[in-house]
Amino acid sequence: MNETELLLACKKGDRRAQQLLFERFKRKMFAVCLRYAPTKEDAEDMLQEGFVKVFRDLHQYSGAGHLEGWIRKVFVNTALQHLQKHRKGITFSLPEELELEEETSEDFVLDEQTAQQLLLILQQLPVGFRTVFNLHVLEGYSHPEIAALLGISVGTSKSQLLRAKAHFKKRFEKSLLS
């Protein structure tokens, strides 16, 4: 079944088509949820909430752009709403002991163990750091877009990202020494 046929069937409430759509995107969307959630259970809740919204709002998908991109946006918004609902809002506290260092960037390929380690470190970041990091680095949102989404200033978004990167780097280096 091609994507157009799948969409039409899903919009008509065809359970088989909905299952196919779920199977096609569940792994990628679960990865999105894991990046925002502090626990696997929270990520599973986000995944369920996200697919409920996808099927409920599928009629709003206009066909402009890729379906996966539209679904990803639904999941990012679901994750943000889940965090706000279950954490009484996203806080942007800044640990005083955190020192910012110049960032360096190198391309590299991750093995499965390192990828799992990085995901665990990401999940352990303070919620404000993790949220801004995900939105900017992994989802490609600009600082003005992040500021609007989270109700913070552009400067706060930028400082949260710098601190998130430093915090992430510090924890990753520490994990390498263990």
matplotlib code that plots the C-alpha trace (Angstrom):
import matplotlib.pyplot as plt

x = [0.0, 1.6, 1.5, -1.5, -3.6, -2.5, -3.5, -6.9, -7.6, -6.5, -8.7, -11.6, -10.9, -9.5, -7.9, -5.6, -4.2, -3.8, -1.8, 0.4, 1.0, 1.8, 4.2, 5.9, 6.6, 6.6, 10.4, 11.3, 8.7, 9.7, 13.2, 11.9, 9.9, 13.0, 15.0, 12.5, 11.4, 13.2, 12.2, 11.2, 7.7, 7.3, 8.4, 5.9, 3.1, 4.3, 4.2, 0.7, -0.5, 1.3, -0.4, -3.8, -3.2, -1.9, -5.0, -7.3, -5.8, -4.7, -7.4, -5.3, -2.3, -2.6, -0.1, 2.4, 5.8, 6.6, 4.2, 7.0, 7.8, 4.2, 4.1, 7.4, 6.0, 2.9, 5.3, 7.5, 4.4, 3.1, 6.4, 6.4, 2.8, 3.5, 6.5, 4.5, 1.5, 3.5, 6.3, 4.2, 5.9, 9.5, 12.0, 15.1, 17.4, 21.1, 23.5, 26.1, 29.0, 28.6, 31.4, 31.0, 33.8, 34.3, 32.5, 34.2, 32.5, 33.7, 31.9, 31.9, 29.9, 28.4, 28.2, 25.1, 26.6, 27.8, 24.4, 22.6, 25.0, 24.4, 20.7, 20.9, 23.0, 20.5, 17.6, 19.5, 19.9, 17.7, 14.4, 15.0, 18.4, 17.2, 14.2, 16.1, 18.9, 16.4, 14.5, 17.6, 20.2, 18.0, 14.8, 16.4, 14.3, 15.8, 16.2, 13.3, 11.1, 12.1, 11.5, 8.0, 7.2, 8.4, 7.5, 11.1, 13.4, 15.7, 18.6, 17.4, 17.1, 20.7, 22.1, 20.2, 21.6, 25.2, 24.8, 23.1, 26.0, 28.5, 26.6, 26.2, 29.9, 30.9, 28.6, 29.8, 33.5, 32.8, 31.1, 34.1, 36.3, 34.1]
y = [0.0, 3.3, 6.4, 8.1, 4.9, 4.4, 8.0, 7.7, 4.4, 5.8, 8.9, 6.6, 4.8, 1.6, -0.3, -2.3, 0.9, 2.5, -0.4, -0.2, 3.5, 2.8, 0.0, 2.3, 5.1, 3.7, 3.2, 6.6, 8.3, 6.3, 7.6, 11.1, 10.4, 8.9, 12.0, 14.2, 11.7, 11.2, 7.5, 4.7, 4.7, 8.4, 7.8, 5.0, 7.4, 10.0, 7.5, 6.5, 10.1, 11.0, 8.3, 9.2, 12.8, 11.6, 9.5, 12.2, 15.0, 13.2, 15.1, 18.3, 16.9, 18.7, 16.7, 19.6, 18.3, 14.8, 12.8, 11.8, 15.4, 16.2, 13.2, 14.2, 17.7, 16.1, 14.1, 17.0, 19.0, 16.0, 15.6, 19.2, 19.1, 15.9, 17.5, 20.6, 18.6, 16.1, 18.4, 21.5, 23.4, 23.3, 25.0, 26.6, 26.4, 26.9, 24.9, 27.4, 24.9, 24.5, 26.1, 26.8, 25.7, 26.4, 23.8, 21.8, 19.8, 16.6, 14.1, 10.6, 7.3, 5.8, 2.2, 0.9, 0.9, 4.6, 5.6, 4.0, 5.7, 9.1, 8.6, 7.8, 11.0, 13.0, 11.7, 12.6, 16.3, 18.8, 19.0, 22.6, 21.7, 18.6, 20.3, 23.2, 20.8, 18.5, 21.3, 23.1, 20.4, 17.4, 19.0, 22.1, 24.8, 28.3, 30.1, 32.5, 29.4, 27.7, 30.9, 31.1, 27.4, 27.5, 31.0, 32.1, 34.7, 34.1, 34.7, 32.1, 29.6, 30.3, 30.1, 26.9, 25.3, 26.3, 25.0, 21.8, 21.1, 21.7, 19.6, 16.8, 16.9, 16.8, 13.8, 12.0, 12.5, 11.3, 8.2, 7.4, 7.4, 5.0]
z = [0.0, -1.0, 1.2, -0.5, -0.2, 3.4, 4.3, 2.6, 4.4, 7.8, 7.3, 6.7, 10.0, 8.5, 11.4, 9.2, 7.6, 11.0, 12.2, 9.1, 9.7, 13.3, 12.4, 9.7, 12.2, 15.7, 16.0, 14.7, 16.9, 19.9, 19.4, 19.4, 22.6, 24.3, 23.7, 25.6, 28.3, 31.5, 31.5, 29.1, 30.7, 30.0, 26.4, 26.0, 27.3, 24.8, 22.0, 22.8, 23.2, 19.9, 17.8, 19.3, 18.1, 14.7, 14.0, 15.4, 13.4, 10.3, 8.3, 9.0, 7.1, 3.7, 1.8, 1.8, 2.9, 4.0, 6.1, 8.4, 9.0, 9.9, 12.3, 13.9, 14.6, 16.2, 18.4, 19.4, 20.4, 22.3, 24.1, 25.1, 26.3, 28.2, 30.0, 30.8, 32.1, 34.2, 35.4, 36.2, 33.4, 32.1, 34.4, 33.2, 36.2, 35.7, 37.9, 39.3, 39.1, 35.4, 33.4, 29.8, 27.4, 23.7, 21.7, 19.0, 16.3, 14.6, 12.6, 13.8, 13.6, 16.8, 17.7, 19.4, 22.9, 22.5, 21.1, 24.1, 26.5, 24.8, 25.0, 28.7, 29.3, 27.3, 29.4, 32.6, 31.6, 33.5, 31.6, 30.4, 29.0, 27.4, 25.8, 24.3, 23.2, 21.4, 19.8, 18.5, 17.8, 16.9, 15.5, 13.9, 15.5, 15.7, 19.0, 18.2, 17.4, 20.6, 22.6, 21.2, 21.8, 25.4, 26.4, 27.2, 25.8, 22.9, 25.2, 27.6, 24.8, 23.7, 27.2, 27.9, 24.7, 25.6, 29.2, 27.9, 25.6, 28.3, 30.8, 28.2, 27.4, 31.0, 31.7, 28.6, 29.4, 33.0, 31.6, 29.5, 32.5, 34.5]

ax = plt.figure().add_subplot(projection="3d")
ax.plot(x, y, z, "-o")
ax.set_aspect("equal")
plt.show()
